[in-house]
Amino acid sequence: MKKQVLLVHDTSELDELVATLSQRSDCELDQVRSNREAMDRIASHSYDVVLTGVGGSPEEKLPFLEISNGHKPGRVILLTDKSSADHLTEALRHGAFSYFSRPLLQTSLRDMTLRAIEAPDVLPPIHLLSLRSNWVIMQFAPVPMTLDRVLQFLRELDPDLPPPLRENVMMACRETLLNAAEHGAGFDPSLPIQLARARTQRLLLYQIRDPGPGFCWESLTHAAVGNAPGDPIGHILVREELGMRPGGFGMVLARKAMDEVLYNERGNEVLLIKYL
């Protein structure tokens, strides 16, 4: 059965996404030109995925979550001209599937929309333990779709950071979360990861805790951080012998992107710190 998608096509920035969705056989795209028209359409039709317009005030978009949640919870992607941490936390509180502000990252927006279309009827939950714009704590299942959703929310929490800095920080978070999901939780949906993000005038801090047994540094022969001096690719051979996927650079990349990376004694909790 085709998934029903409603898109507020109010800017040419969405032309690429429209072209992608129009070519897919697993969804049927319905387009309108304004958020008000979309709200009227939702009142009489059931949609699996809804994308708001980029234009319009943030206040007029939160009602999309309340109305659409009556049909398909958690499948609303909010698009906005300018990100606001307060607006984003409200979107999270009301169960938004994702959130994008200008400039729209075309590849990320396309991939997230396809995630929403292909997602199961029951979404792995993102539990919100604290939801202030300067201090967010989330607990969620270590599955790829949820990791992508969490990372996009984190990216939008700091719209004022210079783009290169923001992307470096997100790269460090992504690599650390992937390590936690793969090695700590084994991608087991029943073993949640906890992430806390705090921001002050002087620093940006992420705390990531996984449910695994942790590690000792001497056992990290499969990771680049455990390579012997002068042997930058030794871990690749170890990974091949163990049948592991290519990689192992996550901890090295995180250390290069952040100012401090601190692990607890057990090895299942890490602090990523960037001084502003």
C-alpha positions in Angstrom: 0.0 0.0 0.0 1.4 3.4 -1.0 2.3 5.8 1.7 0.5 9.1 1.5 2.7 12.2 1.7 1.6 15.8 2.0 4.2 18.5 1.2 3.8 22.3 1.5 5.7 23.3 -1.7 6.2 26.9 -1.0 9.8 27.4 -2.2 11.9 26.2 -5.1 14.3 24.7 -2.5 11.9 21.8 -2.3 12.0 21.1 -6.1 14.7 18.4 -5.7 12.7 16.6 -3.0 9.6 16.7 -5.1 11.4 15.2 -8.0 12.7 12.4 -5.8 9.3 11.6 -4.3 7.5 11.8 -7.6 9.7 9.0 -9.0 9.1 6.6 -6.1 6.5 3.8 -6.5 5.9 3.4 -2.7 4.4 6.8 -2.0 1.8 9.2 -3.4 2.6 12.9 -3.2 0.0 15.5 -2.5 1.3 19.1 -2.8 -0.2 22.4 -1.5 1.2 25.9 -1.5 0.6 27.1 2.0 0.5 25.9 5.6 -3.1 27.0 5.9 -4.1 24.9 2.9 -2.2 22.0 4.3 -4.1 22.2 7.6 -7.4 22.2 5.7 -6.3 19.1 3.7 -5.2 17.3 6.9 -8.6 17.8 8.4 -10.3 15.6 5.8 -7.5 13.3 4.7 -5.1 10.9 6.4 -1.4 11.2 5.6 1.5 9.0 6.6 4.1 11.8 6.3 3.6 15.6 6.4 6.2 18.2 5.6 5.3 21.8 6.5 6.3 24.8 4.4 9.5 26.7 4.9 7.7 30.0 5.1 5.3 31.1 7.9 5.8 31.6 11.6 6.9 28.8 13.9 3.7 29.2 15.9 1.5 28.2 12.9 3.5 24.9 12.4 3.2 23.3 15.9 -0.5 22.6 15.3 0.5 20.3 12.5 1.8 17.9 15.2 -1.4 17.9 17.1 -3.7 17.4 14.1 -1.5 14.9 12.3 -0.8 12.9 15.4 -4.5 11.9 15.3 -3.7 9.9 12.1 0.0 8.9 12.2 2.0 9.8 15.3 5.5 11.1 14.8 5.6 11.6 11.0 5.7 15.4 10.8 8.8 17.0 9.5 8.9 20.7 10.4 10.6 23.0 7.9 11.3 26.6 8.9 13.1 29.7 7.7 15.1 30.2 10.8 15.8 27.7 13.6 15.0 28.5 17.2 16.1 26.4 20.1 12.8 27.1 21.9 10.7 26.2 18.9 12.8 23.0 18.3 12.3 21.8 21.9 8.6 22.4 21.6 8.6 20.3 18.3 10.5 17.6 20.1 8.0 17.7 23.0 5.1 17.3 20.6 6.6 14.3 18.8 8.0 15.8 15.5 9.7 13.2 13.3 12.4 15.8 12.3 13.2 19.5 11.9 15.1 21.4 9.3 15.9 25.1 8.9 17.5 27.1 6.1 19.8 26.6 4.5 18.1 23.2 3.8 20.6 20.3 3.5 19.2 18.7 0.4 20.7 15.2 1.0 19.8 15.1 4.7 16.2 16.3 4.0 15.7 13.7 1.3 17.1 10.9 3.4 15.1 11.9 6.4 11.9 12.1 4.4 12.6 8.6 3.0 13.2 7.4 6.6 9.8 8.7 7.5 8.1 7.0 4.6 9.9 3.6 5.2 9.6 3.7 9.0 7.5 1.1 10.7 4.0 2.0 12.0 5.3 2.0 15.6 8.4 4.2 15.9 11.2 3.6 18.4 10.5 6.3 21.0 12.8 9.1 21.9 12.2 9.7 25.7 12.8 13.2 26.8 14.2 13.3 30.3 15.0 17.1 30.2 13.9 19.5 27.6 15.3 23.0 28.1 17.0 24.7 25.2 20.3 24.8 27.1 20.0 21.4 28.7 18.5 18.4 26.8 18.6 14.8 28.0 17.3 12.1 25.7 17.1 8.3 25.9 16.5 6.3 22.8 16.9 3.0 21.0 20.3 2.4 19.3 18.9 1.9 15.8 20.1 3.8 12.7 16.8 5.6 12.0 16.6 7.0 15.5 20.3 8.0 15.6 19.7 10.0 12.4 16.7 11.7 13.9 18.6 12.6 17.1 21.6 13.9 15.2 19.3 16.2 13.1 17.6 17.6 16.2 21.1 18.2 17.8 22.3 20.0 14.6 19.3 22.4 14.8 19.8 23.2 18.4 22.9 25.4 17.6 22.0 27.4 14.5 24.3 30.3 15.6 27.5 28.2 15.3 29.6 28.7 12.2 28.6 25.9 9.7 32.1 24.3 9.7 32.2 24.2 13.5 28.7 22.8 13.8 29.4 20.1 11.2 32.6 19.1 13.0 30.8 18.8 16.3 28.0 16.8 14.7 30.6 14.5 13.1 32.1 13.8 16.5 28.6 13.1 18.0 27.7 10.8 15.1 30.9 8.8 15.4 30.5 8.5 19.2 26.9 7.5 19.0 27.6 4.9 16.4 30.3 3.4 18.6 27.8 3.4 21.5 25.1 1.8 19.4 27.3 -0.8 17.8 29.8 -1.8 20.5 27.9 -0.8 23.6 24.3 -1.8 22.7 24.8 -4.1 19.8 22.1 -2.3 17.9 19.6 -3.9 20.3 16.4 -1.8 20.5 15.8 -3.0 24.1 19.1 -1.5 25.3 18.7 2.4 25.2 21.5 5.0 24.9 21.3 8.2 26.9 22.5 11.5 25.6 22.7 14.8 27.4 23.6 18.1 25.7 24.3 21.2 27.6 25.4 24.7 26.4 26.8 27.6 28.3 28.3 30.9 27.1 31.7 29.2 27.2 31.2 25.6 26.1 29.1 23.0 24.4 29.0 19.6 26.1 27.6 16.2 25.1 27.5 13.2 27.5 26.8 9.9 25.9 26.2 6.7 27.9 25.6 3.2 26.5 24.4 0.1 28.3 27.4 -2.0 27.4 30.2 -3.5 29.6 32.6 -0.8 28.5 36.2 -1.4 27.3 39.8 -1.1 28.4 42.2 0.8 26.2 44.5 -2.3 25.7 41.6 -4.1 23.9 41.1 -1.5 21.2 43.3 -3.2 18.6 40.3 -2.9 16.2 40.3 1.0 16.5 42.7 3.5 15.0 43.1 5.0 18.5 44.8 1.7 19.5 47.4 1.7 16.7 51.0 1.5 17.5 53.1 4.6 16.8 54.0 4.8 13.1 51.3 2.3 12.2 48.2 4.3 11.3 46.3 1.4 9.6 47.2 -1.5 11.8 43.6 -1.7 13.1 42.3 -2.3 9.5 43.9 -5.8 9.4 42.5 -6.6 12.8 39.0 -5.6 11.7 39.3 -7.8 8.6 40.3 -10.8 10.6 37.4 -10.2 13.0 34.9 -9.8 10.1 34.1 -6.2 11.2 32.8 -3.5 8.9 35.4 -1.0 7.6 36.0 1.9 10.1 37.5 2.2 13.5 38.4 5.9 13.1 35.5 7.2 15.3 37.4 8.0 18.4 40.3 9.6 16.5 37.8 11.8 14.6 36.0 12.8 17.7 39.3 13.8 19.4 40.3 16.0 16.4 36.9 17.7 16.3 36.4 18.4 20.0 38.7 20.2 22.5 38.3 17.4 25.2 37.1 13.8 25.0 36.8 12.2 28.4 35.9 8.5 29.1 34.7 7.1 32.5 36.7 4.3 34.1 34.4 1.6 32.8 34.5 2.9 29.3 30.8 3.1 28.6 30.3 6.9 29.1 32.0 9.8 27.3 32.1 13.6 27.5 32.6 15.6 24.4 33.5 19.2 25.1 33.9 22.1 22.7 35.0 25.5 24.1 33.2 28.5 22.4 
